[in-house]
Amino acid sequence: MSEKKKGNGLAMRPFARSLPMQLLRAREALMQEFRPHLRKHGLSEQQWRVLRALAEAGSMDINALGEMCQIHPASLSRMLPNLESEGRIERRNDRDDQRYIIVSITAKGRALFQRVAKESEQIYASIERRIGSSELKTLYELLDKAIRAAPENAQEK
């Protein structure tokens, strides 16, 4: 897909064909469906990613959690106290290495996750109906392939 135009003397694909911009536009288009749903439950996108990751993984160290959720460590460290004060997560020092913080979802956090997940799945089903099951499966496969093909250091924050 080498749609390159010469504008201002530069050989470059049109802005509309910039892969990072297309991915951002797709993310924004899809998140417009999820944001009101998350707000209704008092959650930001990042808080939802944390609860979702912990609901799946149980407990994890704060660094692994940030990596899994694609949240910068500084942002994560500002967000976790709020989730903890709301009783949705708990933090503790690792038993084997006190330098590490382990984050776990609480029963209250899990109950919230289950309520939000049920509604989220309805949104996913709507998206799948519009895009098509086969196309959505292909999209996931292509995104996985793009991630695997990225240079190792480009996948780090």
Backbone as CSV, one residue per row, in Angstrom:
resi,resn,N_x,N_y,N_z,CA_x,CA_y,CA_z,C_x,C_y,C_z
1,MET,0.852,-1.172,0.000,0.000,0.000,0.000,0.893,1.229,0.000
2,SER,1.438,1.504,-1.096,2.383,2.595,-1.179,1.747,3.795,-1.861
3,GLU,0.747,4.388,-1.186,0.064,5.570,-1.722,0.835,6.808,-1.304
4,LYS,1.898,7.133,-1.983,2.694,8.290,-1.573,2.429,9.461,-2.489
5,LYS,2.278,10.620,-1.892,2.097,11.860,-2.641,3.254,12.769,-2.308
6,LYS,3.548,13.620,-3.246,4.588,14.603,-2.971,3.908,15.905,-2.598
7,GLY,4.084,16.301,-1.360,3.544,17.560,-0.870,4.665,18.283,-0.173
8,ASN,4.899,19.498,-0.551,6.003,20.282,0.023,7.344,19.578,-0.178
9,GLY,7.464,18.836,-1.245,8.732,18.191,-1.562,8.992,16.899,-0.807
10,LEU,8.091,16.458,0.031,8.300,15.236,0.801,7.500,14.093,0.198
11,ALA,8.140,12.962,0.047,7.444,11.770,-0.432,6.893,11.060,0.800
12,MET,5.586,11.139,0.954,4.976,10.548,2.140,3.532,10.204,1.839
13,ARG,3.074,9.125,2.426,1.677,8.719,2.247,0.772,9.822,2.776
14,PRO,-0.450,9.910,2.271,-1.387,10.934,2.761,-1.655,10.744,4.255
15,PHE,-1.916,11.829,4.930,-2.163,11.795,6.367,-3.279,10.813,6.708
16,ALA,-4.310,10.755,5.891,-5.439,9.839,6.117,-5.011,8.379,6.065
17,ARG,-3.845,8.097,5.498,-3.335,6.730,5.412,-2.211,6.486,6.406
18,SER,-2.036,7.384,7.356,-1.064,7.175,8.419,-1.626,6.102,9.351
19,LEU,-0.935,4.985,9.468,-1.429,3.880,10.281,-1.663,4.291,11.735
20,PRO,-0.722,4.984,12.383,-1.001,5.405,13.767,-2.250,6.289,13.871
21,MET,-2.467,7.169,12.906,-3.658,8.025,12.948,-4.924,7.213,12.710
22,GLN,-4.871,6.253,11.810,-6.040,5.402,11.563,-6.390,4.598,12.817
23,LEU,-5.366,4.101,13.495,-5.607,3.345,14.725,-6.213,4.247,15.802
24,LEU,-5.708,5.488,15.905,-6.282,6.429,16.867,-7.729,6.766,16.531
25,ARG,-8.005,6.997,15.247,-9.380,7.302,14.836,-10.310,6.126,15.132
26,ALA,-9.851,4.916,14.861,-10.659,3.725,15.133,-10.897,3.598,16.634
27,ARG,-9.869,3.801,17.428,-10.009,3.718,18.886,-11.023,4.748,19.379
28,GLU,-10.895,5.973,18.905,-11.815,7.028,19.337,-13.241,6.721,18.921
29,ALA,-13.417,6.236,17.705,-14.763,5.906,17.226,-15.396,4.829,18.100
30,LEU,-14.626,3.822,18.457,-15.150,2.738,19.287,-15.343,3.175,20.742
31,MET,-14.406,3.961,21.261,-14.506,4.375,22.659,-15.688,5.305,22.896
32,GLN,-16.168,5.976,21.856,-17.350,6.827,22.021,-18.551,6.004,22.491
33,GLU,-18.568,4.737,22.168,-19.648,3.862,22.628,-19.440,3.422,24.071
34,PHE,-18.194,3.267,24.469,-17.900,2.756,25.800,-17.854,3.848,26.874
35,ARG,-17.424,5.057,26.510,-17.239,6.107,27.523,-18.498,6.405,28.336
36,PRO,-19.656,6.629,27.716,-20.848,6.922,28.527,-21.178,5.769,29.491
37,HIS,-20.995,4.574,29.026,-21.231,3.371,29.819,-20.290,3.346,31.031
38,LEU,-19.015,3.663,30.824,-18.053,3.678,31.920,-18.353,4.818,32.890
39,ARG,-18.657,6.003,32.333,-18.984,7.162,33.185,-20.184,6.871,34.083
40,LYS,-21.165,6.164,33.545,-22.367,5.816,34.309,-21.995,5.030,35.575
41,HIS,-20.887,4.306,35.503,-20.421,3.514,36.643,-19.296,4.216,37.411
42,GLY,-19.044,5.479,37.064,-18.024,6.245,37.771,-16.607,5.819,37.472
43,LEU,-16.377,5.317,36.258,-15.048,4.819,35.888,-14.469,5.602,34.718
44,SER,-13.179,5.833,34.787,-12.440,6.344,33.631,-12.017,5.142,32.789
45,GLU,-11.550,5.395,31.587,-11.065,4.305,30.724,-9.931,3.543,31.398
46,GLN,-8.997,4.290,31.999,-7.847,3.649,32.638,-8.272,2.830,33.850
47,GLN,-9.199,3.353,34.644,-9.668,2.601,35.809,-10.336,1.297,35.370
48,TRP,-11.102,1.374,34.292,-11.741,0.159,33.772,-10.693,-0.849,33.320
49,ARG,-9.641,-0.374,32.638,-8.603,-1.304,32.188,-7.952,-1.997,33.378
50,VAL,-7.721,-1.248,34.462,-7.116,-1.835,35.664,-8.040,-2.886,36.264
51,LEU,-9.319,-2.549,36.442,-10.255,-3.526,37.019,-10.386,-4.754,36.128
52,ARG,-10.429,-4.520,34.828,-10.571,-5.640,33.893,-9.347,-6.557,33.950
53,ALA,-8.164,-5.974,33.978,-6.933,-6.774,34.047,-6.872,-7.565,35.350
54,LEU,-7.213,-6.909,36.454,-7.168,-7.593,37.753,-8.247,-8.658,37.871
55,ALA,-9.408,-8.431,37.282,-10.467,-9.440,37.309,-10.015,-10.695,36.581
56,GLU,-9.218,-10.515,35.539,-8.728,-11.654,34.760,-7.520,-12.311,35.424
57,ALA,-6.611,-11.494,35.930,-5.336,-12.012,36.433,-5.340,-12.271,37.939
58,GLY,-6.267,-11.690,38.661,-6.260,-11.821,40.121,-5.436,-10.710,40.726
59,SER,-4.226,-11.016,41.075,-3.290,-10.039,41.637,-2.104,-9.919,40.705
60,MET,-1.521,-8.754,40.671,-0.291,-8.601,39.901,0.538,-7.451,40.431
61,ASP,1.814,-7.515,40.126,2.697,-6.446,40.553,2.390,-5.202,39.734
62,ILE,2.604,-4.063,40.345,2.201,-2.785,39.768,2.846,-2.539,38.399
63,ASN,4.073,-2.993,38.207,4.740,-2.797,36.918,4.082,-3.636,35.819
64,ALA,3.791,-4.886,36.141,3.117,-5.764,35.176,1.721,-5.232,34.859
65,LEU,1.043,-4.700,35.868,-0.289,-4.136,35.673,-0.234,-2.948,34.714
66,GLY,0.720,-2.060,34.927,0.868,-0.901,34.043,1.156,-1.318,32.617
67,GLU,2.022,-2.313,32.461,2.355,-2.801,31.122,1.141,-3.448,30.458
68,MET,0.430,-4.283,31.202,-0.733,-4.968,30.641,-1.812,-3.966,30.220
69,CYS,-1.988,-2.922,31.029,-3.043,-1.929,30.773,-2.586,-0.787,29.878
70,GLN,-1.305,-0.768,29.527,-0.744,0.312,28.723,-0.965,1.664,29.405
71,ILE,-0.636,1.699,30.696,-0.748,2.924,31.490,0.633,3.249,32.042
72,HIS,1.076,4.475,31.824,2.382,4.925,32.313,2.428,4.774,33.844
73,PRO,3.569,4.333,34.388,3.665,4.124,35.839,3.263,5.350,36.675
74,ALA,3.607,6.551,36.229,3.239,7.751,36.988,1.722,7.932,37.021
75,SER,1.066,7.681,35.895,-0.402,7.789,35.848,-1.039,6.715,36.717
76,LEU,-0.474,5.524,36.666,-1.003,4.422,37.460,-0.877,4.724,38.951
77,SER,0.262,5.268,39.354,0.468,5.554,40.778,-0.465,6.659,41.278
78,ARG,-0.915,7.547,40.381,-1.889,8.573,40.774,-3.308,7.996,40.821
79,MET,-3.586,7.008,39.996,-4.930,6.448,39.884,-5.242,5.434,40.980
80,LEU,-4.284,4.600,41.339,-4.549,3.502,42.265,-5.063,3.941,43.634
81,PRO,-4.563,5.043,44.222,-5.118,5.456,45.523,-6.625,5.719,45.473
82,ASN,-7.119,6.268,44.361,-8.565,6.506,44.232,-9.330,5.186,44.198
83,LEU,-8.844,4.237,43.389,-9.511,2.936,43.326,-9.463,2.240,44.688
84,GLU,-8.367,2.436,45.389,-8.227,1.814,46.713,-9.167,2.475,47.723
85,SER,-9.251,3.801,47.719,-10.126,4.497,48.683,-11.601,4.185,48.418
86,GLU,-11.931,3.845,47.175,-13.294,3.454,46.830,-13.559,1.978,47.142
87,GLY,-12.532,1.265,47.602,-12.689,-0.140,47.976,-12.704,-1.097,46.799
88,ARG,-12.229,-0.649,45.631,-12.275,-1.486,44.424,-11.030,-2.346,44.249
89,ILE,-9.919,-1.882,44.806,-8.659,-2.634,44.757,-8.002,-2.536,46.118
90,GLU,-6.975,-3.368,46.315,-6.113,-3.215,47.486,-4.668,-3.389,47.040
91,ARG,-3.806,-2.699,47.747,-2.372,-2.777,47.453,-1.653,-3.284,48.692
92,ARG,-0.589,-4.052,48.446,0.245,-4.535,49.546,1.655,-4.743,49.016
93,ASN,2.590,-4.761,49.911,3.965,-5.046,49.517,4.109,-6.536,49.248
94,ASP,4.939,-6.864,48.259,5.231,-8.257,47.941,5.906,-8.907,49.151
95,ARG,5.480,-10.114,49.485,6.055,-10.817,50.653,7.540,-11.110,50.466
96,ASP,7.934,-11.436,49.228,9.321,-11.822,48.971,10.243,-10.639,48.717
97,ASP,9.706,-9.551,48.224,10.521,-8.379,47.914,9.697,-7.133,48.197
98,GLN,9.975,-6.511,49.311,9.206,-5.359,49.781,9.229,-4.163,48.822
99,ARG,10.129,-4.188,47.860,10.180,-3.082,46.890,9.028,-3.137,45.902
100,TYR,8.411,-4.300,45.753,7.332,-4.477,44.781,5.972,-4.332,45.450
101,ILE,5.059,-3.688,44.730,3.684,-3.510,45.195,2.791,-4.472,44.412
102,ILE,1.985,-5.225,45.123,1.032,-6.151,44.512,-0.350,-5.505,44.589
103,VAL,-1.047,-5.509,43.480,-2.387,-4.924,43.409,-3.379,-6.056,43.166
104,SER,-4.489,-6.035,43.917,-5.529,-7.057,43.799,-6.893,-6.381,43.705
105,ILE,-7.800,-7.048,43.039,-9.178,-6.565,42.981,-9.905,-7.067,44.230
106,THR,-10.766,-6.234,44.797,-11.545,-6.613,45.976,-12.882,-7.198,45.530
107,ALA,-13.647,-7.702,46.482,-14.990,-8.217,46.168,-15.850,-7.094,45.593
108,LYS,-15.728,-5.899,46.152,-16.484,-4.748,45.649,-16.060,-4.419,44.212
109,GLY,-14.766,-4.474,43.946,-14.255,-4.230,42.593,-14.712,-5.298,41.617
110,ARG,-14.725,-6.539,42.076,-15.166,-7.647,41.212,-16.658,-7.522,40.897
111,ALA,-17.457,-7.123,41.874,-18.895,-6.941,41.643,-19.123,-5.830,40.611
112,LEU,-18.370,-4.737,40.739,-18.474,-3.657,39.760,-18.040,-4.151,38.384
113,PHE,-16.929,-4.882,38.347,-16.460,-5.440,37.079,-17.554,-6.267,36.413
114,GLN,-18.209,-7.122,37.166,-19.231,-8.000,36.588,-20.403,-7.206,36.020
115,ARG,-20.810,-6.144,36.715,-21.899,-5.303,36.193,-21.486,-4.612,34.901
116,VAL,-20.292,-4.030,34.918,-19.816,-3.286,33.748,-19.531,-4.234,32.583
117,ALA,-18.975,-5.403,32.891,-18.627,-6.371,31.845,-19.861,-6.834,31.086
118,LYS,-20.944,-7.063,31.806,-22.169,-7.514,31.151,-22.632,-6.477,30.122
119,GLU,-22.639,-5.220,30.499,-23.045,-4.158,29.584,-22.012,-3.966,28.464
120,SER,-20.743,-4.100,28.805,-19.686,-3.969,27.789,-19.839,-5.026,26.709
121,GLU,-20.182,-6.236,27.123,-20.365,-7.312,26.143,-21.512,-7.006,25.189
122,GLN,-22.519,-6.295,25.658,-23.609,-5.880,24.776,-23.093,-4.889,23.726
123,ILE,-22.204,-3.999,24.139,-21.600,-3.047,23.191,-20.735,-3.800,22.190
124,TYR,-19.939,-4.764,22.687,-19.109,-5.574,21.784,-19.976,-6.321,20.771
125,ALA,-21.101,-6.852,21.222,-21.996,-7.582,20.317,-22.535,-6.650,19.233
126,SER,-22.847,-5.431,19.604,-23.324,-4.444,18.633,-22.241,-4.117,17.607
127,ILE,-21.041,-3.947,18.075,-19.909,-3.673,17.174,-19.709,-4.852,16.225
128,GLU,-19.767,-6.054,16.758,-19.576,-7.253,15.943,-20.669,-7.380,14.876
129,ARG,-21.905,-7.040,15.241,-22.990,-7.085,14.246,-22.736,-6.099,13.114
130,ARG,-22.221,-4.920,13.450,-21.973,-3.897,12.426,-20.773,-4.230,11.544
131,ILE,-19.723,-4.755,12.156,-18.488,-5.049,11.402,-18.569,-6.422,10.745
132,GLY,-19.171,-7.358,11.432,-19.225,-8.742,10.965,-18.245,-9.587,11.754
133,SER,-18.664,-10.787,12.111,-17.826,-11.680,12.938,-16.504,-12.012,12.264
134,SER,-16.573,-12.349,11.000,-15.371,-12.741,10.268,-14.390,-11.569,10.160
135,GLU,-14.922,-10.395,9.841,-14.062,-9.217,9.700,-13.448,-8.820,11.042
136,LEU,-14.232,-8.927,12.112,-13.715,-8.591,13.431,-12.600,-9.555,13.831
137,LYS,-12.795,-10.836,13.560,-11.752,-11.840,13.838,-10.487,-11.507,13.047
138,THR,-10.658,-11.148,11.776,-9.515,-10.778,10.937,-8.827,-9.531,11.484
139,LEU,-9.619,-8.555,11.933,-9.047,-7.333,12.497,-8.177,-7.657,13.707
140,TYR,-8.690,-8.481,14.623,-7.892,-8.885,15.788,-6.603,-9.581,15.347
141,GLU,-6.693,-10.470,14.375,-5.511,-11.189,13.896,-4.492,-10.235,13.291
142,LEU,-4.962,-9.273,12.507,-4.050,-8.310,11.890,-3.407,-7.393,12.928
143,LEU,-4.184,-6.984,13.926,-3.611,-6.148,14.990,-2.564,-6.934,15.772
144,ASP,-2.857,-8.210,16.081,-1.870,-9.056,16.763,-0.600,-9.184,15.930
145,LYS,-0.773,-9.360,14.630,0.378,-9.486,13.733,1.193,-8.199,13.709
146,ALA,0.526,-7.052,13.667,1.231,-5.767,13.668,2.017,-5.575,14.961
147,ILE,1.424,-5.970,16.072,2.109,-5.849,17.366,3.335,-6.753,17.405
148,ARG,3.180,-7.985,16.953,4.319,-8.925,16.931,5.425,-8.442,15.985
149,ALA,5.040,-7.775,14.893,6.024,-7.343,13.899,6.767,-6.065,14.312
150,ALA,6.262,-5.376,15.321,6.922,-4.128,15.759,8.282,-4.456,16.365
151,PRO,9.246,-3.573,16.135,10.564,-3.785,16.767,10.391,-3.872,18.289
152,GLU,11.185,-4.703,18.923,11.069,-4.948,20.370,11.038,-3.665,21.168
153,ASN,11.933,-2.718,20.899,12.000,-1.498,21.697,10.822,-0.572,21.410
154,ALA,10.124,-0.740,20.288,8.982,0.107,19.979,7.771,-0.303,20.813
155,GLN,7.779,-1.497,21.380,6.655,-1.967,22.190,6.784,-1.511,23.627
156,GLU,7.915,-0.919,23.988,8.118,-0.432,25.343,7.657,1.012,25.432
157,LYS,7.315,1.437,26.632,6.880,2.834,26.843,8.076,3.710,27.047
